Amino acid sequence: MPVWIFYSCLVILFWGVVGLFQKLGSNRMSPKGIIVWMTVGYILLVPWLLTKAGLNHLGPRDIAIGVVGGLTNGLGAWYLFASLDAGAKASVAVPLTALNPLLTILLAMVILSERLTPLQWFGVVLAIVAGVMISYETQTSQ
């Protein structure tokens, strides 16, 4: 098995579990509080990451890309927590927000001139259908 598949499986594991912790956190604190404590978690990883990453060759543009990526990641997480705080079900909000690769695909097509195969377009359509289906809720009669 290629090592990237193993790493991808770890992403599924960790990001699958984090959705549960995000909902548990939103039941106990504000979205801003969750961001603060998640940031502490990231900071705790910094010493280990610094031993694994070769950062001495990075230029200002590379650092800017990393910082902007971190800011957009943090803002995205904050709005996910805000949706959970506003009453969203974790079983709906977390998978729905996981459709973010659709925007990545669009940006890659526009900015990087990447193209999709017909099979990949079919996957995009299925992802959109899945997003609609998972977010659909019937009205309960009262």
VOMAR-426440 format. One record per residue (C-alpha): residue number from 0; residue in three letters; x, y, z. Coordinates in steps of 0.02 Angstrom, whole numbers, plus 50000, padded with zeros to 5 digits. Example, Ala and Ser with C-alpha at 12.3 -4.5 7.8 and 13.67 -1.06 7.14 Angstrom:
2
@nr->0 | rest->ALA | X->50615 | Y->49775 | Z->50390
@nr->1 | rest->SER | X->50684 | Y->49947 | Z->50357
//
This chain:
142
@nr->0 | rest->MET | X->50000 | Y->50000 | Z->50000
@nr->1 | rest->PRO | X->50071 | Y->50171 | Z->49955
@nr->2 | rest->VAL | X->50111 | Y->50278 | Z->50107
@nr->3 | rest->TRP | X->49997 | Y->50418 | Z->50047
@nr->4 | rest->ILE | X->49846 | Y->50302 | Z->50062
@nr->5 | rest->PHE | X->49894 | Y->50265 | Z->50242
@nr->6 | rest->TYR | X->49909 | Y->50452 | Z->50277
@nr->7 | rest->SER | X->49742 | Y->50484 | Z->50192
@nr->8 | rest->CYS | X->49661 | Y->50353 | Z->50303
@nr->9 | rest->LEU | X->49733 | Y->50442 | Z->50456
@nr->10 | rest->VAL | X->49653 | Y->50603 | Z->50393
@nr->11 | rest->ILE | X->49485 | Y->50515 | Z->50382
@nr->12 | rest->LEU | X->49509 | Y->50448 | Z->50558
@nr->13 | rest->PHE | X->49563 | Y->50613 | Z->50638
@nr->14 | rest->TRP | X->49442 | Y->50726 | Z->50544
@nr->15 | rest->GLY | X->49300 | Y->50603 | Z->50574
@nr->16 | rest->VAL | X->49332 | Y->50608 | Z->50761
@nr->17 | rest->VAL | X->49358 | Y->50797 | Z->50765
@nr->18 | rest->GLY | X->49179 | Y->50825 | Z->50705
@nr->19 | rest->LEU | X->49117 | Y->50742 | Z->50864
@nr->20 | rest->PHE | X->49231 | Y->50848 | Z->50973
@nr->21 | rest->GLN | X->49176 | Y->51005 | Z->50881
@nr->22 | rest->LYS | X->48994 | Y->50968 | Z->50920
@nr->23 | rest->LEU | X->49033 | Y->50925 | Z->51101
@nr->24 | rest->GLY | X->49129 | Y->51089 | Z->51114
@nr->25 | rest->SER | X->48987 | Y->51188 | Z->51037
@nr->26 | rest->ASN | X->48871 | Y->51120 | Z->51172
@nr->27 | rest->ARG | X->48985 | Y->51194 | Z->51306
@nr->28 | rest->MET | X->49067 | Y->51352 | Z->51238
@nr->29 | rest->SER | X->49056 | Y->51486 | Z->51106
@nr->30 | rest->PRO | X->49130 | Y->51466 | Z->50931
@nr->31 | rest->LYS | X->49268 | Y->51588 | Z->50981
@nr->32 | rest->GLY | X->49309 | Y->51481 | Z->51133
@nr->33 | rest->ILE | X->49321 | Y->51325 | Z->51025
@nr->34 | rest->ILE | X->49440 | Y->51415 | Z->50906
@nr->35 | rest->VAL | X->49549 | Y->51469 | Z->51052
@nr->36 | rest->TRP | X->49564 | Y->51292 | Z->51120
@nr->37 | rest->MET | X->49589 | Y->51215 | Z->50948
@nr->38 | rest->THR | X->49728 | Y->51341 | Z->50920
@nr->39 | rest->VAL | X->49808 | Y->51283 | Z->51082
@nr->40 | rest->GLY | X->49800 | Y->51107 | Z->51011
@nr->41 | rest->TYR | X->49888 | Y->51165 | Z->50853
@nr->42 | rest->ILE | X->50020 | Y->51257 | Z->50955
@nr->43 | rest->LEU | X->50055 | Y->51099 | Z->51054
@nr->44 | rest->LEU | X->50100 | Y->51015 | Z->50889
@nr->45 | rest->VAL | X->50223 | Y->51151 | Z->50836
@nr->46 | rest->PRO | X->50380 | Y->51082 | Z->50923
@nr->47 | rest->TRP | X->50354 | Y->50910 | Z->50845
@nr->48 | rest->LEU | X->50314 | Y->50985 | Z->50674
@nr->49 | rest->LEU | X->50469 | Y->51093 | Z->50678
@nr->50 | rest->THR | X->50577 | Y->50939 | Z->50699
@nr->51 | rest->LYS | X->50494 | Y->50859 | Z->50546
@nr->52 | rest->ALA | X->50484 | Y->51010 | Z->50428
@nr->53 | rest->GLY | X->50626 | Y->51089 | Z->50334
@nr->54 | rest->LEU | X->50578 | Y->51271 | Z->50345
@nr->55 | rest->ASN | X->50746 | Y->51353 | Z->50312
@nr->56 | rest->HIS | X->50717 | Y->51366 | Z->50123
@nr->57 | rest->LEU | X->50550 | Y->51457 | Z->50130
@nr->58 | rest->GLY | X->50532 | Y->51629 | Z->50055
@nr->59 | rest->PRO | X->50410 | Y->51768 | Z->50101
@nr->60 | rest->ARG | X->50284 | Y->51708 | Z->49970
@nr->61 | rest->ASP | X->50286 | Y->51531 | Z->50042
@nr->62 | rest->ILE | X->50258 | Y->51598 | Z->50217
@nr->63 | rest->ALA | X->50117 | Y->51711 | Z->50157
@nr->64 | rest->ILE | X->50031 | Y->51563 | Z->50072
@nr->65 | rest->GLY | X->50044 | Y->51464 | Z->50235
@nr->66 | rest->VAL | X->49977 | Y->51607 | Z->50340
@nr->67 | rest->VAL | X->49831 | Y->51642 | Z->50223
@nr->68 | rest->GLY | X->49793 | Y->51456 | Z->50221
@nr->69 | rest->GLY | X->49792 | Y->51455 | Z->50411
@nr->70 | rest->LEU | X->49680 | Y->51608 | Z->50419
@nr->71 | rest->THR | X->49553 | Y->51537 | Z->50297
@nr->72 | rest->ASN | X->49557 | Y->51369 | Z->50388
@nr->73 | rest->GLY | X->49527 | Y->51456 | Z->50555
@nr->74 | rest->LEU | X->49385 | Y->51562 | Z->50486
@nr->75 | rest->GLY | X->49306 | Y->51408 | Z->50407
@nr->76 | rest->ALA | X->49317 | Y->51315 | Z->50572
@nr->77 | rest->TRP | X->49244 | Y->51464 | Z->50666
@nr->78 | rest->TYR | X->49093 | Y->51470 | Z->50550
@nr->79 | rest->LEU | X->49070 | Y->51282 | Z->50568
@nr->80 | rest->PHE | X->49067 | Y->51305 | Z->50757
@nr->81 | rest->ALA | X->48948 | Y->51452 | Z->50737
@nr->82 | rest->SER | X->48829 | Y->51340 | Z->50637
@nr->83 | rest->LEU | X->48838 | Y->51205 | Z->50772
@nr->84 | rest->ASP | X->48811 | Y->51338 | Z->50906
@nr->85 | rest->ALA | X->48659 | Y->51400 | Z->50808
@nr->86 | rest->GLY | X->48581 | Y->51227 | Z->50820
@nr->87 | rest->ALA | X->48646 | Y->51131 | Z->50669
@nr->88 | rest->LYS | X->48657 | Y->50944 | Z->50689
@nr->89 | rest->ALA | X->48837 | Y->50883 | Z->50682
@nr->90 | rest->SER | X->48780 | Y->50738 | Z->50573
@nr->91 | rest->VAL | X->48722 | Y->50864 | Z->50442
@nr->92 | rest->ALA | X->48836 | Y->51017 | Z->50461
@nr->93 | rest->VAL | X->49003 | Y->50926 | Z->50468
@nr->94 | rest->PRO | X->48976 | Y->50820 | Z->50311
@nr->95 | rest->LEU | X->48898 | Y->50967 | Z->50220
@nr->96 | rest->THR | X->49048 | Y->51078 | Z->50256
@nr->97 | rest->ALA | X->49158 | Y->50935 | Z->50196
@nr->98 | rest->LEU | X->49099 | Y->50978 | Z->50020
@nr->99 | rest->ASN | X->49229 | Y->51117 | Z->50019
@nr->100 | rest->PRO | X->49331 | Y->51024 | Z->49886
@nr->101 | rest->LEU | X->49198 | Y->51079 | Z->49762
@nr->102 | rest->LEU | X->49259 | Y->51258 | Z->49783
@nr->103 | rest->THR | X->49439 | Y->51198 | Z->49774
@nr->104 | rest->ILE | X->49399 | Y->51113 | Z->49608
@nr->105 | rest->LEU | X->49321 | Y->51273 | Z->49540
@nr->106 | rest->LEU | X->49470 | Y->51378 | Z->49597
@nr->107 | rest->ALA | X->49593 | Y->51252 | Z->49525
@nr->108 | rest->MET | X->49502 | Y->51260 | Z->49359
@nr->109 | rest->VAL | X->49501 | Y->51450 | Z->49354
@nr->110 | rest->ILE | X->49671 | Y->51490 | Z->49430
@nr->111 | rest->LEU | X->49776 | Y->51337 | Z->49388
@nr->112 | rest->SER | X->49690 | Y->51292 | Z->49222
@nr->113 | rest->GLU | X->49658 | Y->51114 | Z->49282
@nr->114 | rest->ARG | X->49526 | Y->51012 | Z->49191
@nr->115 | rest->LEU | X->49412 | Y->50872 | Z->49248
@nr->116 | rest->THR | X->49377 | Y->50710 | Z->49156
@nr->117 | rest->PRO | X->49197 | Y->50658 | Z->49125
@nr->118 | rest->LEU | X->49211 | Y->50533 | Z->49268
@nr->119 | rest->GLN | X->49271 | Y->50670 | Z->49385
@nr->120 | rest->TRP | X->49126 | Y->50783 | Z->49330
@nr->121 | rest->PHE | X->49010 | Y->50638 | Z->49374
@nr->122 | rest->GLY | X->49089 | Y->50634 | Z->49547
@nr->123 | rest->VAL | X->49059 | Y->50822 | Z->49566
@nr->124 | rest->VAL | X->48876 | Y->50799 | Z->49521
@nr->125 | rest->LEU | X->48861 | Y->50655 | Z->49646
@nr->126 | rest->ALA | X->48941 | Y->50763 | Z->49782
@nr->127 | rest->ILE | X->48816 | Y->50903 | Z->49750
@nr->128 | rest->VAL | X->48671 | Y->50779 | Z->49754
@nr->129 | rest->ALA | X->48740 | Y->50706 | Z->49916
@nr->130 | rest->GLY | X->48752 | Y->50880 | Z->49993
@nr->131 | rest->VAL | X->48571 | Y->50916 | Z->49949
@nr->132 | rest->MET | X->48514 | Y->50747 | Z->50014
@nr->133 | rest->ILE | X->48609 | Y->50757 | Z->50179
@nr->134 | rest->SER | X->48547 | Y->50933 | Z->50215
@nr->135 | rest->TYR | X->48366 | Y->50899 | Z->50171
@nr->136 | rest->GLU | X->48253 | Y->50893 | Z->50322
@nr->137 | rest->THR | X->48067 | Y->50865 | Z->50320
@nr->138 | rest->GLN | X->47955 | Y->50982 | Z->50416
@nr->139 | rest->THR | X->47886 | Y->50902 | Z->50574
@nr->140 | rest->SER | X->47703 | Y->50930 | Z->50608
@nr->141 | rest->GLN | X->47663 | Y->51014 | Z->50772
//
